[in-house]
Amino acid sequence: MDDLRPDPMVWTRRPGCAPAVAPLPAPPTRSAQQRSAGTAQYATRVATPYGGRLESQRPAPGAQPHRLVRAPAGALDAHVRPRRTTTRHRMNIVLFSRPVRSGKTTELATWCAGRSEVGGILMPDRDGVRCFFDIASGRQWPAVATEGEEALPVGRFLFSADAFRKACTCAALSAAKCWIVIDEIGKLELAGAGFGPLLRNLAAHPPWAPENLLLVVRDTLLDAVVREFGWEGARVVSALDRL
């Protein structure tokens, strides 16, 4: 009986059998570095958004292609995932201005009560002691400096530099809310201290800025504050019932 086992290179055709088929050649043996290079080239050609090519991600002569494999995948991931915009937007700036000791902070606290979309800092007077009040968390802390602490002098007051830094941090953390309130803007801010650094950042209308910024300013400093921070187009109000 004829040996029916196929030749290792060619199938034997017998009467009534299927046509002879040549076997596929064995794949060439490639090193790990060659396999990595092939994967990087495939990802660069195929896995790029819209089938485009990323010329900057082609393996350069002398480079180590296996270290570039993740680069095209990272580019695709960045394309698919939503990215935070860096486009600047214009804030709606409102200056709440009235004479000193006319009840501005009290009216502001009433306006803020129960509004989840409002954050920022109030500066009420508790039993004759100035305090900072974080609208979002309800926390409060003394604004006046203690003995041996870094102080910011304003008139007869000595404010705590650490307390102001904490207030600026709390106000900045509320930037995602619709309204940020800062009470108040005065001589410290005009000198670049207090809330001054935060206000200068907000004056540049950065991408993280809130939609609305409500600032308390005494009437005698209103013009100076507008000029200092470039808020000529801000809306000035003396009451909050129409906001």
Long-range contacts (C-beta under 8 A, 24 or more apart in sequence): 32-66, 33-64, 33-65, 33-66, 36-65, 36-66, 36-69, 37-65, 37-66, 39-69, 40-65, 40-66, 40-68, 40-69, 40-71, 40-72, 41-65, 43-69, 43-72, 43-73, 44-72, 47-72, 47-73, 47-76, 48-72, 48-75, 48-76, 49-75, 49-76, 49-79, 84-207, 85-207, 86-207, 87-207, 88-205, 88-206, 88-207, 89-205, 89-207, 89-209, 90-205, 91-202, 91-205, 91-209, 91-210, 91-211, 91-212, 91-213, 92-211, 92-212, 92-213, 92-235, 93-212, 93-213, 93-215, 93-231, 93-233, 93-234, 93-235, 94-212, 94-213, 94-214, 94-215, 94-234, 94-235, 94-236, 94-237, 94-243, 95-215, 95-217, 95-222, 95-225, 95-226, 95-231, 95-234, 95-235, 95-236, 95-237, 96-214, 96-215, 96-216, 96-217, 96-237, 96-238, 96-240, 97-216, 97-217, 97-218, 97-219, 97-222, 97-236, 97-237, 97-238, 98-218, 98-219, 98-238, 99-218, 99-219, 99-220, 100-218, 100-220, 104-183, 104-184, 104-216, 104-218, 105-183, 105-184, 105-216, 107-239, 107-240, 108-181, 108-183, 108-214, 108-216, 108-240, 109-133, 111-240, 111-243, 112-181, 115-179, 117-177, 117-178, 117-179, 118-177, 118-178, 118-179, 118-180, 118-181, 119-171, 119-173, 119-174, 119-175, 119-177, 119-179, 119-180, 119-181, 120-170, 120-171, 120-174, 120-179, 120-180, 120-181, 120-182, 120-183, 120-214, 121-167, 121-170, 121-171, 121-181, 121-182, 121-183, 121-195, 122-181, 122-183, 123-183, 123-184, 130-157, 130-159, 132-163, 132-166, 132-167, 132-170, 134-167, 134-170, 135-174, 135-181, 136-170, 136-173, 136-174, 136-177, 137-170, 139-170, 141-166, 143-167, 152-188, 152-193, 152-194, 154-186, 154-187, 154-188, 155-187, 159-188, 159-194, 161-193, 164-188, 164-193, 164-194, 164-195, 167-195, 168-195, 168-197, 168-198, 171-195, 171-198, 172-198, 174-210, 175-208, 175-209, 175-210, 176-210, 177-210, 178-210, 178-211, 178-212, 179-210, 179-211, 179-212, 179-213, 179-214, 180-210, 180-212, 180-213, 180-214, 181-214, 181-215, 181-216, 182-213, 182-214, 182-215, 182-216, 183-216, 184-215, 184-216, 184-217, 184-218, 185-215, 185-216, 185-217, 185-221, 185-225, 186-217, 186-218, 186-221, 187-221, 189-225, 189-228, 190-221, 190-224, 190-225, 190-228, 199-229, 200-229, 203-229, 203-230, 203-231, 214-243
